[in-house]
Each structure stands twice: as C-alpha cells, then as structure tokens.
C-alpha cells in the first residue's frame, strides 16, 4: 500500500482540526511547498516564470475567489474580471496617492475595495438566484469597465487609461526580477489558499454550503441568509481583487480596464468547472489545465504541422481541439479534476488490493 491510515488515531480536538490528518499528506504538502519556494526559483528560467508559473498562480487565486462564491455558497457570478479590475486599480491608486504605503498593504486595501464593490453587486442575490443572478452580476462587468474608462482619475489621467506597476519592493527587498515576482505571487497565493481552506471549514463555510444546498431550509434552522450571502460576495471579491492586483503588478506590469473583460470572467468560470466546484485543490488543477494545455497544443502543432498548415488555420485548429478536450473531459468527469484526484487517492490507500 502506498500509505496506510491504520495506527494513526485522532486523540485531541486540535488533531481533528488539522487540514491534513495523515502524516503522509502533511509531509507531501510540506515537500511541495519547500520545492516551490526553495528549488523552483533556482531551476526555472524567465519564460517559465513570466509565461507559465505566475499566470498559473494568479488564475488559481482568481478561481479560488469565484469558487468560494459559486462552489461553496451556490451564488452564480459572471463579474469575476470586474472585481479583479477593481482590485488592480484600487491597489494602484492607494500605493500612488498614500506616501510610503507598503506594497502588500496596497494589495490588501485593493482587495477590501473590491469586497465593498462585490457587496453592492451582491445585493440582488437577496431576492433573485440562478441565471437571473448571473445576469445581474454580469452588469458589474460593464459598469466597472465603463467607470474605469470614463474617469481618468483612476488611471492617474493616463491618456490610454493604462496603469503601470510600482517598484515591487517589500521590506527593503526588490522583487522585480522574474524569480522575485514568482516568489511574491507564490507567497500571497499560498497564504490566501490557506485562509480559504480555514474559512470553508469554519462555521461560515458550513453556512455557505447550507445556503447552497437549500436556502429555505437554511433559513428555517436559523442561518442568517442576508449576512451569509453578502459575506460570500465580499470574501470572494476580496480574493478576486488581490488576484487582479497580482495580475497587473507581478504578471503584466501594465494593464488597462479592457484587460479585465468578459473573456477573463469566462476563463475563471471554466477554471472552477474543469477543476471542480467546491474544492480548493480544484482551482489549481483547473488553472494548470487552462494555462498548460494551449501551450502544449501550440508546441505540438508547431513541430508537426509547421509549414504544412497556414498559421491562422493552425491557431483556429488549436482552439477547436482545446474546446473538444474540455467537452470530452466534462462528459467523462463532470465533477472535475479534483474528483479524479480524490478517486486516485482513495484507490492508492488500498493498493495493490484494488486500483
């Protein structure tokens, strides 16, 4: 057997509250974190940091924010990119206009601003739900973009409406290099993923899941529906706002309001659908799928069909195959990649008796 549960007993409340109850899982998690923080910065190159790892981490965080709202609280939303834009532009203005404000605090204030905006657009969830709520949150996508475009103050009166990242200096250390931007992004994402894991295991997380399963029954047993839904929108938007700040500052360096368009919202929605609703790990698996599969298809077609097929047709062919793979996967495993991993983990516990 790959690892055994026998002999590992839970004898205290503190042990029962652990995220990973088996020592094998804990050490595997610590080893993965150690590798990501201590090894990857030395073996990775600029392309891996700038084109793969940083967007993977930021999209994972954005997917996590939407998954808290949709996967755990059951509230549909198509305004994810709008809340990312609010977080990015708010963090930019806080850092620009408050002398000496630390960069991480700017990120936090940008996330809080996005949370407040999320509460405003979450108010319709008190009366409507389902696809009607989806349409109401879609309004955020157009309203936020229009406001950021029409009022030049948000972009410091830049003629093109573009904001540029400030120097990435934290506690006197410069994180402007590709490896530094990766470490900064990884540190923020790891901390927020741990926070999200603790939230969904708390009383608030149980309230979210009760409202998701049946809000009428949740109200009957005393769960405050108003508070629970608005907290879901606020916390989700907070995560999305910080993801937007990271997208602008550590990934792109410069961004405009239209960089957070409806396509970005759909991309985040696809991440949680492919990765798995109601799963923390699923956001990282879904983001890896979205980021890596197009690169894999591009490299594969470039080596096999270069010079044979027109580049424009080659790009369309990549999109068609990418869409077909997503459809096939969702038919094969509707619960997402997280369910496949869970199934593999359950089978590995009793291998080789069954696999």
N, C-alpha and C positions, 0 to 999 in steps of 0.2 A: 504494500500500500504506500502511496506517495506521502501521505501524512495521516496520523491517527488522532481521533478525539478521545480515545479511551485513556483514563488516568488523569485527564485534565478537568478537575472539578471546580465549580464556582462556589466559593465559601464565604463571600462577602458581597455587600451591595456595590462597593466600588469595583470589584471584579466583574459584576454583572453589567455595569455601565460602560465597560470598555467597548470601543468601536470594533476591535479585533479580539475576539475571545480566545482564539487558539494562538499559541506562541509561534507556530509556523507562519501564520498570517501576519503577525506583528513583525517578525524578523524579515519577512519578504517585503513588507511595506517600508521598513527602515532601510533595507538594502536598496530598494528602488529610489527612495529619496536621496540616499547617500550618493548613488550613481548619478542622479540628475544634477545634484548640486556640486559634487566634488570631481566627477570624472568627465561629464559631457563638456563643460567649458574648456577642457584641455584637448579633447579629441575632436571636437566639432570645428567646422570651418564657417566662414562668413555666410556662405549660401545656406547651410543648414540652419544657422541661427535666424537669418533675416527672412528666408522664404518658407521655412517649414516649421521650426520649433516655436518661434514667437507667435505666428498666426494660429498655430495649433493650440497654444496655451490660452490666448485671448478668446478664441472662439469656444474653447471649452468652458471658460468662465461665463461667457455670454449664454451658452447653452444651459449652464447651471442656473443662471438667473431666471431664464424662461421656464426651466423645469420645476423650479420651486413654485412658480405660479400655476403652470398648466399640469405638470405631472403630479404634484403633491396637493395643490389646492383646487385643481379642476377648473381653473378660470382660463378661458381661451384668450389669446392675445396675438395681434399681428403688428404691434407697435414697438417691438424689441429694439430695432435700429434707432427709432426716435429717442428712446431713453438712453441709448449709447451716445447719441449726438448731444443730448443734454449734459451728460456726464463729462464728455470731452470738452465742450465749450465752457462749461462751468468751471472745471478744473483749470483751464487755460486762463480764464478771467480772474479767478481767485489768486493764482500764482502771479499774474501780471500786475494786479492792482493792489495787493497787500504786500508791502515791502517785507522781505525776509521770511515769507511764509514757507515752511518746509514742503518739499515736493509731495511726500506721502500724505501730508495733511491736506494739500490741494486735491489729491485723489479722493480722500475721504469726504471733503466738502462737496466735490463734484458728485460723488455717489449720493450724498444726502440731498442735494438739489434734485437729482434725478428721482429720488424716492418721493419727494414732495410733488413733483410733476406726475409721477405714477399714481399717487393717491387721487389727484384731481381726475385723471382719466379712468381711474378705477371706480369712481362713484357710480357710474351706470350699472356696475355689477350687483348693486343692491336691489335693482328692480328687474334686470334682464340677465339672461345667461345663454350659453350655447353660441350659435352662429350670430345672433343679434349682438352679443357682447363682442364677438370677433370683429364685427363691422364698426362698433363704437370705438374699439381700441385702434382700428385702422385709421381713424381720424387723427390720432396722435402723430402718425407717420407724416401726414400732410401739414398739419398745423405747426409742428415743431420745425420742420424744414422751411416752411414759409416765414416763420418768425425769425429764424437764424439768418435767412437770406435777406429779408427786408430791412432789418435793423442792424446797421453797421457796427454798433457798439459792441456786439457780441464777438466780432472778429477784429476788434480794435481798428475799425474803419479801413480795413484792407480792401482795396478796390475789387479783388477777385473773391473776397469772402473766405480766404484761406487762413487757417491758424497754423503756427509753427511751434514745434515742441521747444520748451525751455531747456537749458542745460540740465542733464539728468545727474544732479549732484545730491547725494544723500549722506549725511553725517561726514561730510568732507571727502567722500569717495565719488569719483566720476564713473558713471555707468553708461557713458555714451558709446562705448565700443559695442560691436555685435554681441560679444560674450557678456558684457556688462548689462546690456538691455535684456538679454535672455535671463540672466540671474535675477534682475529686478522683477521681470514679469513672472518668473517661476516662484519667487518668494511671495509675491502678492497673491497669485493664484492658489498656491498651497495653503496659505493662511485662510483665505476665504472658503476654500473647499472644506477645510477642517471646521470652520464656523458653520457652514451649511449643513455638514453632517451632524453637528451637535444640535442645530435648530430642528431638523426633521425628526430627531429622536426625543425632542423635548415635548412639553405639553402643547406648545403652539403647533408643532408638527403634527401631533395627533389630532388637533382641532382642524388643521388643513385637510387631512385625509378623511375626517368625518364629514366635512362640508363637501368634499369632492364626491364621496360615495352617495350621500343623500343629505342635502342641506336642510330639508324639512325635519328629518329625524334628528339631525344635529341640533337644530333649534329647540326641539322638544326636550332633549336631555340637558339643556341649559348652556349650550355653546353659543357665545355671542357672535352671531353671523356678521354683523356690521364690522366689528373690530377684527374678526378673523380674515375677512376678505380684503379689507383695506391694508392690513398688515402684510398680507400676501403680495399685494401690488407694490407696497412700499419697499419691502425687503428684496423682491425680485428686481425692481427698478434700481435699487442701490447697487446690486451686483452688476446689472447691465451698465449703469453709469460708470462704475470703475473699469469695466471691460472696455467701454468707449474711450475712456482716458488712456488706457494702455494701448488701445488700437491706434490712437492719434500720436501718442508720445513715444512709445517704445517700438512700434511696428512701422508705421508710415512716416512719422516725423512731421508731416504736414497733412492736413485734411480739410475738406470743405463740407458744408452741410449735405450736399448731394452724395457724399461718400457714404452716408448712412441712409441709403434709400430702401425702397420696399424689397429689392432683391436681397439685401442683407438680412432683413427680417425673415424672409423665406428660408434663407440659408440657415439661420439659427433654429427655425422651426424644424427643418429637415434633420439637423443635428440631434435634437431630442427624440424625433421619431425613429431615426435609424439607431441611435444609441440605446434608447429605451426610456419610456416615461416612468417617472417616479424612481429614478436611480441616479446616484451621484456618479458612480463609475461610468454609466452610460453616456454622460456628456463628453467625457474624454474619449471614449471609444467612437462615438459619433463624429466628433471633431477630427479624429485621426482618419476616419473613413472619408470625410468630406475634403480634407486637405491632401491626403496622400494618394487617393485613387486617381484624381485628374493628373497628378504628376506622373504616376506610374503609366497611365494610358498614353500620355504625351511622349514619354521616353520610349515606350514600346512601339508606338506608331512611327516615331521619328527614325527608329532603327530598322523597322521592317518595310515601311511604305514611303520613305523619303525619296523624292524624285519620281515616284510612280503615281501618286495621287496629288492633286492640287492642294496647296496648303490650306486654302479656305474650306475645301471639302473635307480635308483631314480634321480640321477643328470641329466642323459640324458632326463628323463621324464620332469623334471623341465624346461630344455631348450626348449623342444618341445612345452610345454604349453605356455611358455613365448613368443616364436615366433608366436604361433597361436593367442594369445591375441593381439599381435601387428598387425598382419594381419587383424584380425577381427575389431580392432579399426580403422585402416586406411581405411577399406572399409566403415565402418559406418560413420566416420567423417574424410574425407581426409584433412580438414583444421586444424586438430589438437585439442589438449585440450584447447588452447586459444579461439578457436571458440566456444567450448561448454560453456566456462565461459562467453564469450560475450553474447551468446544466453540466458543464465540463468540471467545475469544482466539486459538485455533488458526486459525479461519477469517479473522480480521482480519489475520493475518500475510501472507496471500497475496491479500487483496482488492486490486483488483477481479477478479483472475483467477478466483477462486471465492469464493462466500459462501453 
